[in-house]
Amino acid sequence: MTQETKHVTIAWTEGMRFEGGTPDGPTTVVDGDGVAGPSPVMTLLVAVAGCTGSDVISILQKMRLKVKEFRVEISGVRRDEEPRRFLSVHLVYHLAGESLEETKVRRAIDLSLEKYCSVTHSLAPDIAITYDVALA
């Protein structure tokens, strides 16, 4: 089995701000104070939502469902004490389109969260991940 290695670099710019990304690729700002960009913790939530969102759109397209609008809201509950890691994450998938069937949408989400989303699978296994679906 071949293993893939990913590589990014971040550089401190000032205060608690860092800019980074892949070599010769796009960059992003991560701000520990959450002013110039999302904090590292919020960036993790963005990564979870972006990963599962990409999976869900891909799966729904393969199911030939016509999605016109798609948005993921995500929230996480953190421990009060250090390390202030996530204890649970909740996603709300908002979709609009032609003849969207909730059963198929839920199947796509389940496939993402249980099989495909590498970001959620990189989280600690005891973090509870739940979701809701809102169809328009």
C-alpha positions as CSV (number, residue, x, y, z in Angstrom):
1,M,0.0,0.0,0.0
2,T,1.4,3.4,-1.0
3,Q,1.4,6.1,1.6
4,E,1.0,9.8,0.6
5,T,2.8,12.5,2.5
6,K,1.3,16.0,2.6
7,H,3.4,19.0,3.3
8,V,2.6,22.6,4.3
9,T,4.6,25.4,5.8
10,I,3.5,28.3,7.9
11,A,5.5,31.4,8.7
12,W,4.9,33.8,11.6
13,T,4.1,37.3,10.3
14,E,3.3,39.2,13.5
15,G,1.4,39.0,16.7
16,M,-0.3,35.6,16.7
17,R,-0.7,35.6,12.8
18,F,0.8,33.0,10.5
19,E,0.5,32.6,6.8
20,G,1.0,29.2,5.2
21,G,0.0,26.6,2.7
22,T,1.5,24.2,0.2
23,P,4.8,24.9,-1.5
24,D,4.0,27.0,-4.7
25,G,0.3,26.8,-3.8
26,P,-2.3,29.1,-2.4
27,T,-1.8,30.4,1.2
28,T,-4.1,31.2,4.1
29,V,-3.9,33.3,7.2
30,V,-4.3,31.6,10.6
31,D,-4.6,34.0,13.5
32,G,-4.4,32.8,17.1
33,D,-6.3,35.9,18.1
34,G,-9.0,35.3,15.4
35,V,-8.6,38.8,14.0
36,A,-6.8,38.7,10.6
37,G,-8.1,35.2,9.9
38,P,-9.7,32.2,11.6
39,S,-8.0,30.9,14.7
40,P,-6.4,27.4,14.5
41,V,-9.4,25.9,16.3
42,M,-11.9,27.6,13.9
43,T,-9.7,26.5,11.0
44,L,-10.1,22.9,12.1
45,L,-13.9,23.3,12.0
46,V,-13.6,24.9,8.5
47,A,-11.5,21.9,7.4
48,V,-14.1,19.4,8.7
49,A,-17.0,21.3,7.0
50,G,-15.0,21.7,3.7
51,C,-14.0,18.0,3.6
52,T,-17.4,16.6,4.3
53,G,-19.0,19.2,2.1
54,S,-16.8,18.2,-0.9
55,D,-17.7,14.6,-0.3
56,V,-21.4,15.2,-0.1
57,I,-21.5,17.3,-3.2
58,S,-19.5,14.7,-5.1
59,I,-21.7,11.8,-4.0
60,L,-24.9,13.7,-4.7
61,Q,-23.7,14.5,-8.2
62,K,-22.9,10.8,-8.8
63,M,-26.5,10.1,-7.6
64,R,-27.6,12.6,-10.3
65,L,-29.3,14.9,-7.8
66,K,-29.4,18.5,-8.8
67,V,-28.1,20.7,-6.0
68,K,-28.6,24.4,-6.5
69,E,-27.5,25.6,-3.1
70,F,-25.4,24.0,-0.4
71,R,-24.1,25.3,2.9
72,V,-22.7,23.6,6.0
73,E,-22.8,25.1,9.5
74,I,-20.6,23.5,12.1
75,S,-20.2,24.0,15.8
76,G,-18.0,22.3,18.3
77,V,-18.1,21.9,22.1
78,R,-14.7,22.2,23.7
79,R,-13.4,21.1,27.1
80,D,-13.1,23.9,29.7
81,E,-9.7,22.7,30.9
82,E,-6.5,22.3,28.9
83,P,-6.1,20.9,26.4
84,R,-9.3,22.6,25.2
85,R,-10.0,20.0,22.6
86,F,-13.3,19.3,21.0
87,L,-15.6,16.9,22.8
88,S,-18.3,17.0,20.1
89,V,-19.0,18.5,16.7
90,H,-22.4,19.1,15.1
91,L,-23.0,19.9,11.5
92,V,-26.1,21.2,9.8
93,Y,-26.2,20.6,6.0
94,H,-28.5,23.1,4.2
95,L,-29.5,22.1,0.7
96,A,-31.8,23.3,-2.0
97,G,-32.4,21.8,-5.4
98,E,-34.7,19.9,-7.7
99,S,-36.4,16.9,-6.2
100,L,-33.9,16.3,-3.4
101,E,-34.7,13.2,-1.4
102,E,-33.8,13.4,2.3
103,T,-33.0,9.7,2.3
104,K,-30.4,10.1,-0.4
105,V,-29.0,13.2,1.1
106,R,-28.5,11.4,4.5
107,R,-26.9,8.5,2.7
108,A,-24.4,10.8,1.1
109,I,-23.6,12.5,4.4
110,D,-23.3,9.1,6.2
111,L,-20.9,7.9,3.5
112,S,-18.8,11.1,3.9
113,L,-18.6,10.9,7.7
114,E,-18.2,7.1,8.0
115,K,-16.0,6.4,5.0
116,Y,-14.6,9.2,3.0
117,C,-13.8,12.4,4.9
118,S,-10.2,12.2,5.9
119,V,-10.4,15.2,8.1
120,T,-13.1,13.7,10.4
121,H,-11.2,10.4,10.5
122,S,-8.1,12.4,11.6
123,L,-9.9,13.6,14.7
124,A,-9.8,11.8,18.0
125,P,-12.2,8.8,17.8
126,D,-14.0,9.8,21.0
127,I,-15.3,13.1,19.5
128,A,-19.0,12.7,18.9
129,I,-20.0,13.8,15.4
130,T,-23.7,14.5,14.8
131,Y,-25.6,16.2,12.0
132,D,-29.0,17.5,10.9
133,V,-30.3,18.1,7.4
134,A,-32.3,21.2,6.3
135,L,-33.9,20.9,2.8
136,A,-35.4,24.0,1.1
